Amino acid sequence: MTLRILIATALALPALQAQDGGQLYTTYCSACHGLNGEGALNGQFPPLAESPWPAGSPDRAIKIVLAGLHGEVEVNDRTWNLEMPPLGIALPDDQIAAILTHVRSSWGNKAGAVDAAKVKAVRASIASRSQPWTAAEILKLHPLDLKPPVADLLSYVYDGSWKSTPDFASLKPAASEEENDGIISLSKVGRKLHYGVVWEGTLDLPFDSDYEFHFDADDGGRLLLDGKKLAEVTGVGPIESRAQEVSANFTKGPHKLRVEYYQFEGTIEIRVAWRKKGEKNWHWLSDHKGAARSKYPEIPIVASGGVPAVYRNFIQGSTARGIGIGFPGGINFVWSADHLAPELIWQGAFMSGGHHWTERGQGFEPPAGDHVVKLSGAAALPAGAKFLGYQFGKDGRTTFAVSIGNQKLVDSYLPAPPTGPPTLTRTLTLTGEGAPLDLLVGDHGFPGSALLTSSGPAIETKDGKSTLHLTPGQPVTLSYRWK
């Protein structure tokens, strides 16, 4: 199930006269893929930066932009199940070419430019297609040119019986092998007990950054980078109970990786992964992929007794004064008391309190559910508007109040009954003396799948921002719906 915010009024994004790929990307693509190409909301959407999907032959990317992409897709060791809408109807060939040229040459991507003639030819070749692609369909036509997780990987097998990591440098290997797939794996060793393996290769890190590394083994071993020991599992025992997760700072570029492993008896398994600190998902270097542990306990925050749950702490994707509301039935949103507007909506699980209730107030916690959509990230009302507070009604409705001079704006939210499609209804009522005002309802122009239903005045979109014209005494209802 993927998120679509439906619109009853037409949202016509203005054509850009000069085909500036960066500006077009910002208008049509950044709400999901992020201004930096790393996926909006710290990776809640698939990245384009240093991704194999836009690289290589441009046909793959052109076909996806034209017809859309549906269902599960794996990008850089992580799987998403979202829906990219078809943009072929909305965008002409030259604009698609400009966007893809920008994507293929930005954020570390180094693929060639795309011209309008190429887009035109691909459009003609799939003119009869009426459905979005699946990842399997598009990859069958245009396989990814994937670089191995570890470059120039070599493995060395040693005979011996150990209950702690031996000094492999003093031992002579019984066999060695080039691991061309670049994956740390025990499947090809062909032994059941009393042996060791050392892997050596090059790990190319994408940023100057703090990184986290996950290492686990049954029975044991060590993880080293540039000769520095990062983690070690000692003794004899099962996977997970002795897993190590450590942090270290490394520069962008190649680093010498060394992984040491010994097998005494029983289960044969090793797990190795890395991620940029702050990321949610791991990049696995081993064929065995585990659920790397969080250092925080899972403490689900749930609505009960028909009353919405509230989370007043730092929520990733909103400001420091974000107010999270989780309705019974799994419809959730964050309203920013700084920007005076809803900034995120999502489905399913609401929030976990483990992070902030373990480390009091340190860092931002992402939503616990899925299908997260960024609605806004800027001030919704004119300067001088003030937050007055919020309250809950007997029907579960959550209402926020804002003053704007002599006027008052009441902004209330209520989910639709669970018998229908998941819907969040927002009612806006402006009262008091004063002129009509414009309310920001989306600072990305709601491109692609982000569309909005208005019961009243049309939503106007200009320069990538969508606004609603509010008149005192005339309530307006907006609906956000998942399809």
Secondary structure, DSSP 8 states (H G I E B T S, - for coil): --B-B--SS-------SS--HHHHHHHHTHHHH-TTSS-HHHHTS---TT-SSSSSSTHHHHHHHHH-EEEEEEETTEEEEEEE---TTTS-HHHHHHHHHHHHTSTT-------HHHHHHHHHHTTT--S-EEHHHHHHHS------SSEEEEEEEEE---SS---GGGS--SEEEE-TT--B-STTT---SSEEEEEEEEEEE-SSEEEEEEEEEESEEEEEETTEEEEEE-SS--SSTT-EEEEEEE-SEEEEEEEEEEE-SS--EEEEEEEETT-SS-EE-BS-------SS---EE--BTTB-EEE-S-BTTS-TTEEEEEETTTEEEEEETTTTEEEEEEES--EE-HHHHHTTT-S-B--SSEEEEE---S--S-TT-EEEEEEE-TTS-EEEEEEETTEEEEEEEEE--TTSS-EEEEEEEEEESS--EEEEEETT---TTB--EESSS-EEEETTEEEEEE-TT--EEEEEEB-
